[in-house]
Amino acid sequence: MGDSTVTTLEGREEAVPQPVAADTRPGLLRRLRTPRRPRLWFEILLIAVSYWTYSLIRNAVPEQKAEALRNADWIWRVEHDLGIAVEQSVNHAVNSVTWLIVGMNYYYATLHFVVTLGVLVWLFRYHPGRYAATRMVLFATTGVALVGYYLYPLAPPRLMNGGDFIDTVMVHQTWGSMASGDLKNMSNQYAAMPSMHIGWSLWCGLTIFALASVPWVRVLGLLYPTATLVVIVATANHFWLDAVGGILCLAFGFTVARLWYGALPYTLPRLVPELSRPQPRPASPR
Protein backbone atom coordinates (compact mmCIF):
# COMPACT_ATOMS: atom_id res chain seq x y z
CA MET A 1 0.00 0.00 0.00
CA GLY A 2 1.38 3.39 -0.97
CA ASP A 3 4.22 1.85 -3.00
CA SER A 4 5.09 2.68 -6.59
CA THR A 5 7.09 0.61 -9.06
CA VAL A 6 10.11 1.39 -11.17
CA THR A 7 11.67 -0.60 -13.95
CA THR A 8 15.32 -1.49 -13.53
CA LEU A 9 17.86 -1.91 -16.25
CA GLU A 10 17.29 -5.66 -16.17
CA GLY A 11 13.61 -5.12 -16.98
CA ARG A 12 12.33 -6.13 -13.55
CA GLU A 13 9.86 -4.01 -11.59
CA GLU A 14 10.73 -3.21 -8.00
CA ALA A 15 8.51 -1.58 -5.36
CA VAL A 16 9.70 1.75 -4.03
CA PRO A 17 8.15 2.59 -0.62
CA GLN A 18 6.76 6.11 -0.25
CA PRO A 19 7.47 8.13 2.90
CA VAL A 20 4.48 7.92 5.24
CA ALA A 21 5.29 10.79 7.61
CA ALA A 22 5.13 13.37 4.88
CA ASP A 23 1.50 12.45 4.20
CA THR A 24 0.15 11.80 7.69
CA ARG A 25 1.60 14.69 9.69
CA PRO A 26 0.04 17.54 7.71
CA GLY A 27 -3.17 15.55 7.55
CA LEU A 28 -3.29 15.16 11.32
CA LEU A 29 -2.69 18.85 11.92
CA ARG A 30 -5.30 19.75 9.34
CA ARG A 31 -7.82 17.46 11.02
CA LEU A 32 -7.17 19.00 14.42
CA ARG A 33 -7.72 22.49 13.01
CA THR A 34 -10.89 21.57 11.14
CA PRO A 35 -14.14 22.24 13.06
CA ARG A 36 -16.08 19.09 13.81
CA ARG A 37 -19.31 18.25 15.56
CA PRO A 38 -18.73 18.40 19.34
CA ARG A 39 -19.49 15.38 21.49
CA LEU A 40 -21.63 16.06 24.55
CA TRP A 41 -19.86 13.72 26.99
CA PHE A 42 -16.47 15.12 26.04
CA GLU A 43 -17.57 18.74 26.41
CA ILE A 44 -19.14 18.17 29.83
CA LEU A 45 -15.99 16.43 31.02
CA LEU A 46 -13.74 19.10 29.52
CA ILE A 47 -15.64 22.00 31.07
CA ALA A 48 -15.82 20.31 34.48
CA VAL A 49 -12.12 19.46 34.55
CA SER A 50 -11.13 22.87 33.19
CA TYR A 51 -13.14 24.81 35.77
CA TRP A 52 -11.83 22.58 38.57
CA THR A 53 -8.27 23.19 37.37
CA TYR A 54 -8.92 26.93 37.03
CA SER A 55 -10.28 27.17 40.58
CA LEU A 56 -7.44 25.05 41.96
CA ILE A 57 -4.71 27.13 40.33
CA ARG A 58 -6.39 30.46 41.04
CA ASN A 59 -6.85 29.69 44.70
CA ALA A 60 -3.40 28.12 45.03
CA VAL A 61 -1.71 31.39 44.08
CA PRO A 62 -0.05 32.73 47.25
CA GLU A 63 -2.21 35.40 48.82
CA GLN A 64 0.42 38.12 48.90
CA LYS A 65 -1.60 40.53 50.98
CA ALA A 66 0.98 43.28 51.40
CA GLU A 67 1.86 43.36 47.70
CA ALA A 68 -1.82 43.13 46.71
CA LEU A 69 -2.65 46.16 48.88
CA ARG A 70 0.30 48.13 47.48
CA ASN A 71 -0.86 47.33 43.95
CA ALA A 72 -4.38 48.45 44.83
CA ASP A 73 -3.05 51.77 46.11
CA TRP A 74 -1.06 52.19 42.88
CA ILE A 75 -4.08 51.41 40.70
CA TRP A 76 -6.16 53.89 42.69
CA ARG A 77 -3.53 56.61 42.22
CA VAL A 78 -3.30 55.92 38.49
CA GLU A 79 -7.07 56.17 38.11
CA HIS A 80 -7.03 59.48 39.96
CA ASP A 81 -4.35 60.75 37.58
CA LEU A 82 -6.49 59.60 34.63
CA GLY A 83 -9.61 61.19 36.09
CA ILE A 84 -11.57 57.93 36.17
CA ALA A 85 -11.45 57.16 39.91
CA VAL A 86 -15.21 57.23 40.48
CA GLU A 87 -15.60 53.70 41.86
CA GLN A 88 -16.11 54.94 45.42
CA SER A 89 -18.87 57.34 44.38
CA VAL A 90 -20.65 54.61 42.41
CA ASN A 91 -20.25 52.16 45.29
CA HIS A 92 -21.79 54.55 47.85
CA ALA A 93 -24.57 55.77 45.56
CA VAL A 94 -25.79 52.30 44.58
CA ASN A 95 -25.45 51.00 48.13
CA SER A 96 -27.97 53.61 49.28
CA VAL A 97 -30.66 51.83 47.23
CA THR A 98 -31.07 48.56 49.10
CA TRP A 99 -33.07 46.58 46.56
CA LEU A 100 -30.69 47.61 43.78
CA ILE A 101 -27.47 46.68 45.51
CA VAL A 102 -28.89 43.39 46.81
CA GLY A 103 -29.90 42.53 43.26
CA MET A 104 -26.40 43.40 42.06
CA ASN A 105 -24.87 41.15 44.72
CA TYR A 106 -26.85 38.18 43.43
CA TYR A 107 -26.14 39.21 39.83
CA TYR A 108 -22.41 39.10 40.62
CA ALA A 109 -22.73 35.69 42.26
CA THR A 110 -24.86 33.88 39.69
CA LEU A 111 -24.97 35.26 36.16
CA HIS A 112 -21.22 34.95 35.72
CA PHE A 113 -21.70 31.18 35.58
CA VAL A 114 -25.31 30.82 34.42
CA VAL A 115 -25.03 33.00 31.31
CA THR A 116 -21.64 31.61 30.30
CA LEU A 117 -22.85 28.02 30.51
CA GLY A 118 -26.05 29.00 28.73
CA VAL A 119 -24.13 30.46 25.79
CA LEU A 120 -21.96 27.33 25.59
CA VAL A 121 -25.08 25.13 25.46
CA TRP A 122 -26.62 27.39 22.80
CA LEU A 123 -23.47 27.19 20.68
CA PHE A 124 -23.32 23.42 21.09
CA ARG A 125 -26.93 23.03 19.99
CA TYR A 126 -27.29 25.59 17.19
CA HIS A 127 -23.75 26.45 16.05
CA PRO A 128 -21.75 23.22 16.26
CA GLY A 129 -19.35 24.32 13.54
CA ARG A 130 -18.37 27.39 15.57
CA TYR A 131 -18.48 25.79 19.00
CA ALA A 132 -14.90 24.53 19.32
CA ALA A 133 -13.31 27.76 18.09
CA THR A 134 -15.50 29.96 20.30
CA ARG A 135 -14.87 27.70 23.27
CA MET A 136 -11.13 27.99 22.60
CA VAL A 137 -11.45 31.78 22.94
CA LEU A 138 -13.00 31.36 26.39
CA PHE A 139 -10.42 28.82 27.53
CA ALA A 140 -7.44 30.82 26.28
CA THR A 141 -8.86 33.96 27.93
CA THR A 142 -9.18 32.17 31.25
CA GLY A 143 -5.75 30.57 30.96
CA VAL A 144 -3.90 33.83 30.47
CA ALA A 145 -5.90 35.36 33.33
CA LEU A 146 -4.30 32.81 35.66
CA VAL A 147 -0.92 34.23 34.71
CA GLY A 148 -2.18 37.67 35.69
CA TYR A 149 -3.38 36.44 39.08
CA TYR A 150 0.05 34.97 39.78
CA LEU A 151 2.18 37.86 38.54
CA TYR A 152 0.04 40.73 39.78
CA PRO A 153 -1.83 40.10 43.04
CA LEU A 154 -4.38 42.84 43.55
CA ALA A 155 -6.77 43.58 46.38
CA PRO A 156 -10.31 44.58 45.36
CA PRO A 157 -11.45 48.08 46.37
CA ARG A 158 -13.54 46.77 49.28
CA LEU A 159 -10.36 45.41 50.96
CA MET A 160 -8.23 48.54 50.55
CA ASN A 161 -6.76 50.17 53.62
CA GLY A 162 -8.54 53.46 54.19
CA GLY A 163 -10.33 53.27 50.87
CA ASP A 164 -13.72 53.85 52.47
CA PHE A 165 -15.36 51.36 50.12
CA ILE A 166 -18.42 49.41 51.25
CA ASP A 167 -18.34 45.61 51.09
CA THR A 168 -21.95 45.33 49.97
CA VAL A 169 -22.12 41.58 50.58
CA MET A 170 -21.10 41.98 54.21
CA VAL A 171 -23.38 44.96 54.81
CA HIS A 172 -26.50 43.39 53.30
CA GLN A 173 -25.73 39.79 54.32
CA THR A 174 -26.05 38.32 50.84
CA TRP A 175 -23.92 35.61 49.30
CA GLY A 176 -22.89 37.68 46.29
CA SER A 177 -19.17 37.00 46.51
CA MET A 178 -17.00 33.96 47.18
CA ALA A 179 -14.49 36.35 48.76
CA SER A 180 -16.73 37.74 51.49
CA GLY A 181 -18.42 36.46 54.60
CA ASP A 182 -18.24 32.77 55.46
CA LEU A 183 -16.93 31.87 51.99
CA LYS A 184 -13.87 34.11 52.04
CA ASN A 185 -11.54 31.27 52.99
CA MET A 186 -12.56 29.27 49.89
CA SER A 187 -11.31 31.82 47.36
CA ASN A 188 -8.20 33.88 46.77
CA GLN A 189 -9.26 37.39 47.74
CA TYR A 190 -6.32 39.01 45.98
CA ALA A 191 -6.98 37.84 42.43
CA ALA A 192 -8.83 40.89 41.13
CA MET A 193 -6.66 41.60 38.06
CA PRO A 194 -7.82 40.81 35.43
CA SER A 195 -11.57 40.70 35.91
CA MET A 196 -12.96 37.49 34.45
CA HIS A 197 -16.45 38.79 35.15
CA ILE A 198 -15.70 41.22 32.33
CA GLY A 199 -13.74 38.73 30.22
CA TRP A 200 -16.48 36.11 30.32
CA SER A 201 -19.43 38.53 30.03
CA LEU A 202 -17.87 40.27 27.02
CA TRP A 203 -17.26 36.86 25.43
CA CYS A 204 -20.94 36.06 25.97
CA GLY A 205 -22.08 39.44 24.68
CA LEU A 206 -20.00 39.36 21.52
CA THR A 207 -21.04 35.78 20.80
CA ILE A 208 -24.73 36.58 21.19
CA PHE A 209 -24.46 39.77 19.16
CA ALA A 210 -22.56 38.06 16.33
CA LEU A 211 -24.67 34.91 16.04
CA ALA A 212 -28.19 35.63 17.32
CA SER A 213 -30.83 36.22 14.66
CA VAL A 214 -33.37 38.10 16.82
CA PRO A 215 -32.54 41.84 17.05
CA TRP A 216 -33.58 42.37 20.68
CA VAL A 217 -31.52 39.36 21.75
CA ARG A 218 -28.49 40.88 20.05
CA VAL A 219 -29.10 44.11 21.97
CA LEU A 220 -29.27 42.15 25.22
CA GLY A 221 -25.96 40.58 24.30
CA LEU A 222 -24.32 44.01 24.23
CA LEU A 223 -26.08 45.16 27.40
CA TYR A 224 -24.90 42.17 29.42
CA PRO A 225 -21.17 43.10 29.67
CA THR A 226 -22.15 46.74 30.16
CA ALA A 227 -24.35 45.85 33.13
CA THR A 228 -21.62 43.56 34.46
CA LEU A 229 -19.15 46.45 34.40
CA VAL A 230 -21.49 48.55 36.53
CA VAL A 231 -22.05 45.64 38.93
CA ILE A 232 -18.39 44.84 39.56
CA VAL A 233 -17.70 48.51 40.35
CA ALA A 234 -20.84 49.12 42.43
CA THR A 235 -20.14 46.08 44.61
CA ALA A 236 -16.50 47.22 45.08
CA ASN A 237 -15.13 43.96 43.72
CA HIS A 238 -13.07 45.54 40.93
CA PHE A 239 -11.50 48.74 39.65
CA TRP A 240 -12.17 50.05 36.15
CA LEU A 241 -8.66 48.97 35.16
CA ASP A 242 -9.41 45.38 36.19
CA ALA A 243 -12.02 45.44 33.44
CA VAL A 244 -9.38 46.63 30.97
CA GLY A 245 -7.28 43.64 31.99
CA GLY A 246 -10.22 41.34 31.27
CA ILE A 247 -10.68 42.87 27.82
CA LEU A 248 -6.99 42.37 27.01
CA CYS A 249 -7.23 38.72 28.05
CA LEU A 250 -10.23 38.26 25.77
CA ALA A 251 -8.30 39.84 22.89
CA PHE A 252 -5.56 37.27 23.52
CA GLY A 253 -8.16 34.49 23.43
CA PHE A 254 -9.49 35.63 20.07
CA THR A 255 -5.94 35.85 18.73
CA VAL A 256 -5.21 32.25 19.75
CA ALA A 257 -8.40 30.98 18.09
CA ARG A 258 -7.72 33.03 14.95
CA LEU A 259 -4.21 31.62 14.62
CA TRP A 260 -5.34 28.03 15.21
CA TYR A 261 -8.44 27.94 12.99
CA GLY A 262 -7.30 30.49 10.42
CA ALA A 263 -10.49 32.54 10.87
CA LEU A 264 -12.48 34.25 13.56
CA PRO A 265 -14.86 31.79 15.26
CA TYR A 266 -17.99 33.62 14.17
CA THR A 267 -17.05 33.42 10.49
CA LEU A 268 -16.74 29.63 10.45
CA PRO A 269 -19.59 27.54 8.98
CA ARG A 270 -22.50 27.13 11.37
CA LEU A 271 -22.94 23.43 10.66
CA VAL A 272 -20.41 20.66 10.17
CA PRO A 273 -20.97 17.25 8.58
CA GLU A 274 -21.34 14.20 10.75
CA LEU A 275 -18.13 12.30 11.29
CA SER A 276 -18.22 9.21 9.10
CA ARG A 277 -16.75 5.98 10.32
CA PRO A 278 -13.88 4.66 8.24
CA GLN A 279 -15.01 1.90 5.93
CA PRO A 280 -13.03 -1.36 5.87
CA ARG A 281 -10.85 -1.69 2.85
CA PRO A 282 -11.57 -4.61 0.51
CA ALA A 283 -9.03 -7.39 0.62
CA SER A 284 -6.50 -7.14 -2.17
CA PRO A 285 -6.49 -10.09 -4.58
CA ARG A 286 -3.58 -12.42 -4.22
N, C-alpha and C positions, 0 to 999 in steps of 0.2 A: 504494500500500500504506500503510495506516495513516491514510488521509485520510477525512474525513467530508464530507457535503454539506449545504449550506444553500440555502434558496430565497430569492432576492432579491425585491425589490418588483416587478421586471419579470417574475417568474415563472420565471426561469432558475435552474438549479442550478449552484452553483460549489463546487469542492473546497476544503476548508479543511485545510491540512496540520497534523498533530498534532506536538507537540514530541517529538523522539526521546530526548533526553538524560534527560528525566524518567522514561522507562521503562527505559532500559538501565543507567543507573548503579546504582540500587538492585539491579537484577537481577544485575549483575556482582559487587557486594559480597556479595550473598546466596549466589551460587555459590561464591565464594572461602571463605565461612565454613561451607559445607555439607560434611560429611565425604564423601569419595569413595574409591573403591577405589584404593589406591596402586599405582604402576607400578614394577616391580622395577628397571629400568634407571635410572629417575630417582632412586630412593632410594639405590641404590649410589653413584651420582655425587654426590648431595647429601651423604651421610655422608662420602665420601672428601674432597670439597672442604672441607667444614665442619671436619673434624678437621685437615686440612692448614692451614687458615686459623687455627684455634685454636692449634695448635702454633707457627705462625709468629709470631702476635701475642704469645702468652705468652712465648716465648723472646726476642722483640725488646724486651720491656720492659727498660729499663736496670737492670742488677744493682746497685742502690744498697746496697752492702754495709754501709756504716757505719749508714745509716738502718735497714736490715733488722735489724741486730744490736741497735740501740737499741730497736726495736719488740719484738724478742724478749725483751729484758730487762724491758720494760714489761709485756708479757703475762705473763711469769713472776711478776712482783711482784703483778699483779692476781689471778692464780690463788692465790698464797699468801694474799692478803687474803681471798679467797673460801673458802679451805680446801679447794681442789680440786687443788692442785699435787702430784699423786702420779705424774706421768709418769716422773720419774727412778726412783722405786721400782719401777714396773712394768717399765721398760726394763731395769734391772739384774736383776730377778727372772726375767724371761722369758729374758734372754740367758744365764742360768746353765744352761738346759736346751737343749743344742745342737740336738737334732732339732726342738724346738718353734720356736726362733727362726729356724732355716734354713727351715722350712716357712712361717713368716710372711713371710720375705723374698720367697719365690717367690709367695706369696699376693698380696703387695703389688704385685709386678711384673706378674702375669698376669690375675688375676680381674677387676681393674678394667676391662679391655677385653673379656675373654672373656664375662663374664656380661652386661655391658651390650649387646654385640652379639647375644648369644643371646636376650635379652628383646626386642630390636627385631625379630629374625627371627620369634620366636614371635607377637608382635603382628601383624606383617605377614601371617603365615599364618593365624592363627585369630581375630584381632580387627581385621579391616581397617577397620571403621567407627570404631574408636577409635585407630587407628594414628597418624594425622596429628596429632591433638590431644595424644596422649601424647608423641609425638616433639617437638612444639613445647615441651612442658614441659622436656624434656631440653636442647633447644637454647637456650631462654631462660635456663635455669639456668647453662649454660656461658658464655653471652654476658655475663651480669652478673658472673660470676666474673672474667672478664678485666679488668673495671673495677676489681675489688678488687685484683688483682695489680699493676695500674698505680698505684693510689692508695695502697696500703698494702703496700710490700715487707716481707716478714717472713722471717727466717731460721728454719729448722726447729730443734728442740731440739738435734739432733746437731751443729749448727754453732755453737752458742752459745759465747761466750768464758767459760771457767770453769764451764760448766754441768755438767760431769762426766757427760754423756750418752754412751752407747756407740753409734757408728755400726755397727750390726749387719751391714750389707752389707760394710763394709771389714774387720771383724774375722773374719767367716766366709767371706769371698771368694765371695759369691754375687752374682748380678746382679739383686738385688731392688729397685734404684732407679736411675732415669735420672740421678739427681743425685749418684751416688757412683762411686768407682772410675774406670775408663777412660771412662765415659759422662758424667762430670760436666760436660764442656764442651759437651754437646749439649743441655742443659736449663738453664733458669733456676733456680738453686738457692734463690733468695729469693722464690719465689712459693708460699708455704705457706698464705696466707690469701686466700680460704677454701679448705677442703679439698674438692676435687672427688671424692676417693675416698669421702667421706661423701655428697656431693651425688648422685653417680651411683649409689652402692650403695643409698641410701635410695629413690631413684627406682625402681630395680629391685625392691627389697623391697616397696614399696607397690603397685607394678603387679602383681607376682605375688600378693600377698595379696588384692588387690581382684578379680582376674580369674581366678585359678586355681580349678579345681573340685575338686581333690584336697586334702583337709585337710592332709596332711603336707607337701605342696608349699607350701601357704600358710604353714605354720609355718617352713619353710626360708626363705621370702621375708622373714619378720621377723628371722630369725636372721642373715641375710647382712649387713645394715648394722651389726648389733650386733657381729658378729665383726670386721668391717672397722674399727670404732672401736677395738677392742682392738689390732688389728694396727698401725694408724697410730701409736698411742701407744707400743706395745712396741718398734717399730723406730725410735723417736725421729724420725719424719718429721713429726709434727704435735703441737700442743698440743690440749687439750680444746677450747679456744675456737676453734680452726680448724674443728673439727667444727660448732660453733654457726654459724660463718659459712657453711659448706656447707648447713646446714639452712635458713638465711635465704634463700640463693640459690634453693634448691628451692621455698620458699614463693613467691618472686617468679615462678618459672617457672609454677607452678600458677595464679597470679593472671593472668598473661598469657594462658594457654590458656583460662581461665574467661571472661575478658573477650572474647576473640576468638570462641569457639564458643558462648558463652552457657550453658555447662554444664561441669561437671567432666568430664575425658576418660573416666573410668570409667563414667559414667552415659549416655554416648552409645550408640546402637544398635551391637551387635556386628558386624552385617553391613550392607553397603550395596549397592544395586542396581548392576548393571553399567552403565557409561556407554553410552548408546545414541547411535549416529551420527545426525546430523541428516538427515532424509529430504528429498530434493529436492522443491521445491514444484511442483505442476502448473502448466503454463503457463496464464495467464489468457486466456479467449477474447477475440478482437478484435472 
